């Protein structure tokens, strides 16, 4: 089986000439790790101290990279699909916890 990671530029999402192939991987897990790293790299670069998760996610929706996994095999693989947008939203919450969430974790008010 071959898994290709394709990356779209969200800012130019309607222009497929901005799409590029990141690589070809022999397992879904390898391709998934690459996709997550692409999203994580953008979020780490854009995240600022005190930034709300919603602001970071908005930046991702406007300017991030949208990696996807395309699987080429016979028979088709049954691995779950990858949504960069869903992954980014969850990561924004982890990188930019709300003040209440941070207080609950530390026990401080």
C-alpha positions as a Markdown table, in Angstrom:
| # | Residue | x | y | z |
|---|---|---|---|---|
| 1 | Unk | 0.0 | 0.0 | 0.0 |
| 2 | Unk | 1.1 | 3.5 | -0.7 |
| 3 | Unk | -0.1 | 6.6 | 1.1 |
| 4 | Unk | 0.6 | 10.0 | -0.4 |
| 5 | Unk | 0.4 | 13.2 | 1.7 |
| 6 | Unk | -1.0 | 16.1 | -0.4 |
| 7 | Unk | -0.8 | 19.6 | 1.0 |
| 8 | Unk | -3.1 | 22.5 | 0.1 |
| 9 | Unk | -2.5 | 26.1 | 1.0 |
| 10 | Unk | -5.7 | 27.1 | 2.7 |
| 11 | Unk | -5.3 | 30.8 | 1.7 |
| 12 | Unk | -5.3 | 29.7 | -2.0 |
| 13 | Unk | -7.6 | 26.7 | -1.5 |
| 14 | Unk | -9.4 | 27.3 | -4.8 |
| 15 | Unk | -6.2 | 27.3 | -6.8 |
| 16 | Unk | -5.0 | 23.7 | -7.0 |
| 17 | Unk | -1.7 | 24.8 | -8.5 |
| 18 | Unk | -0.6 | 25.6 | -4.9 |
| 19 | Unk | -1.0 | 21.9 | -4.0 |
| 20 | Unk | 2.1 | 19.8 | -3.5 |
| 21 | Unk | 2.9 | 16.2 | -2.6 |
| 22 | Unk | 4.8 | 16.0 | 0.7 |
| 23 | Unk | 5.8 | 12.4 | 0.2 |
| 24 | Unk | 4.8 | 8.8 | -0.2 |
| 25 | Unk | 4.6 | 6.5 | 2.8 |
| 26 | Unk | 4.2 | 2.8 | 3.2 |
| 27 | Unk | 1.9 | 2.9 | 6.2 |
| 28 | Unk | -1.1 | 5.0 | 7.2 |
| 29 | Unk | 0.6 | 5.8 | 10.6 |
| 30 | Unk | 3.6 | 7.3 | 8.8 |
| 31 | Unk | 1.4 | 9.5 | 6.6 |
| 32 | Unk | -0.7 | 10.5 | 9.6 |
| 33 | Unk | 2.3 | 11.6 | 11.6 |
| 34 | Unk | 3.5 | 13.8 | 8.7 |
| 35 | Unk | 0.1 | 15.4 | 8.4 |
| 36 | Unk | -0.1 | 16.1 | 12.1 |
| 37 | Unk | 3.4 | 17.6 | 12.0 |
| 38 | Unk | 2.5 | 20.0 | 9.2 |
| 39 | Unk | -0.4 | 21.3 | 11.2 |
| 40 | Unk | 1.5 | 21.4 | 14.5 |
| 41 | Unk | 4.4 | 23.3 | 12.9 |
| 42 | Unk | 2.0 | 26.0 | 11.7 |
| 43 | Unk | 0.2 | 26.2 | 15.1 |
| 44 | Unk | 3.4 | 26.4 | 17.1 |
| 45 | Unk | 4.7 | 29.2 | 14.9 |
| 46 | Unk | 1.5 | 31.2 | 15.1 |
| 47 | Unk | 0.7 | 30.7 | 18.8 |
| 48 | Unk | 1.4 | 33.6 | 21.1 |
| 49 | Unk | 1.3 | 33.7 | 24.9 |
| 50 | Unk | -2.2 | 34.5 | 26.0 |
| 51 | Unk | -3.7 | 33.9 | 22.6 |
| 52 | Unk | -7.2 | 32.4 | 22.7 |
| 53 | Unk | -7.7 | 29.1 | 21.0 |
| 54 | Unk | -10.3 | 30.6 | 18.8 |
| 55 | Unk | -7.8 | 33.2 | 17.5 |
| 56 | Unk | -5.2 | 30.6 | 16.7 |
| 57 | Unk | -7.8 | 28.4 | 14.9 |
| 58 | Unk | -9.0 | 31.4 | 12.9 |
| 59 | Unk | -5.4 | 32.0 | 11.8 |
| 60 | Unk | -5.2 | 28.3 | 10.8 |
| 61 | Unk | -8.4 | 28.6 | 8.8 |
| 62 | Unk | -7.1 | 31.6 | 6.9 |
| 63 | Unk | -3.4 | 30.8 | 6.4 |
| 64 | Unk | -2.6 | 27.3 | 7.4 |
| 65 | Unk | -1.7 | 24.2 | 5.4 |
| 66 | Unk | -4.3 | 21.5 | 4.8 |
| 67 | Unk | -2.6 | 18.1 | 4.5 |
| 68 | Unk | -4.6 | 15.1 | 3.4 |
| 69 | Unk | -3.9 | 11.4 | 2.9 |
| 70 | Unk | -4.6 | 9.7 | -0.4 |
| 71 | Unk | -4.3 | 6.0 | -0.3 |
| 72 | Unk | -3.4 | 3.9 | -3.3 |
| 73 | Unk | -4.0 | 0.2 | -2.8 |
| 74 | Unk | -6.0 | -2.8 | -3.9 |
| 75 | Unk | -8.1 | -3.5 | -2.0 |
| 76 | Unk | -8.7 | -0.1 | -0.6 |
| 77 | Unk | -7.6 | 0.4 | 3.0 |
| 78 | Unk | -10.1 | 0.9 | 5.8 |
| 79 | Unk | -8.0 | 3.3 | 7.9 |
| 80 | Unk | -9.9 | 6.3 | 9.2 |
| 81 | Unk | -9.6 | 9.5 | 7.2 |
| 82 | Unk | -7.7 | 12.5 | 8.5 |
| 83 | Unk | -9.3 | 15.9 | 8.9 |
| 84 | Unk | -6.6 | 18.6 | 9.3 |
| 85 | Unk | -9.2 | 21.1 | 10.3 |
| 86 | Unk | -10.6 | 18.9 | 13.1 |
| 87 | Unk | -7.0 | 18.1 | 14.3 |
| 88 | Unk | -6.1 | 21.8 | 14.2 |
| 89 | Unk | -9.1 | 22.7 | 16.3 |
| 90 | Unk | -8.3 | 20.1 | 19.0 |
| 91 | Unk | -4.6 | 21.2 | 19.0 |
| 92 | Unk | -5.6 | 24.9 | 19.4 |
| 93 | Unk | -7.5 | 24.0 | 22.5 |
| 94 | Unk | -4.4 | 22.1 | 23.8 |
| 95 | Unk | -1.9 | 24.9 | 22.9 |
| 96 | Unk | -4.1 | 27.8 | 24.1 |
| 97 | Unk | -6.2 | 26.6 | 27.1 |
| 98 | Unk | -8.8 | 29.0 | 28.4 |
| 99 | Unk | -7.9 | 30.6 | 31.7 |
| 100 | Unk | -10.5 | 28.5 | 33.5 |
| 101 | Unk | -9.1 | 25.3 | 32.0 |
| 102 | Unk | -5.6 | 26.3 | 33.1 |
| 103 | Unk | -6.7 | 27.1 | 36.6 |
| 104 | Unk | -8.5 | 23.8 | 36.9 |
| 105 | Unk | -5.4 | 21.9 | 35.9 |
| 106 | Unk | -3.1 | 23.7 | 38.3 |
| 107 | Unk | -5.6 | 24.1 | 41.1 |
| 108 | Unk | -4.8 | 27.9 | 41.3 |
| 109 | Unk | -7.5 | 30.6 | 40.9 |
